[in-house]
Amino acid sequence: MSVLSRVRRFISPGDEPAVVVECRQCGTTLEASRDRCPECGSDDVVATVID
């Protein structure tokens, strides 16, 4: 099993894909319910689905 496969399995052990929400300005990982970064105040937030 590759390292990438192990990481994916760890992040998303179930059938549902994991969602990572990050600030595009500073890279801070946010809670899914946030629409503004608490670190830099930017509202440029992206949600990435990892399946």
C-alpha positions, 0 to 999 in steps of 0.5 A, a space after each residue: 500500500 502506498 503512502 498516499 493510500 494510507 493517508 487517504 485511508 486515515 483521513 477518510 476511513 468511511 465511505 464518505 470523502 473528507 472535506 478540507 477547508 482552507 484559507 487561500 490567503 494564509 493556508 490556515 485550516 478552518 472548520 467547515 462552518 467558517 466562511 472567514 479566516 480567523 487568522 488573516 480575516 480573508 473571506 477567500 476560503 476553499 473547500 477541497 474534497 479528498 476521496 
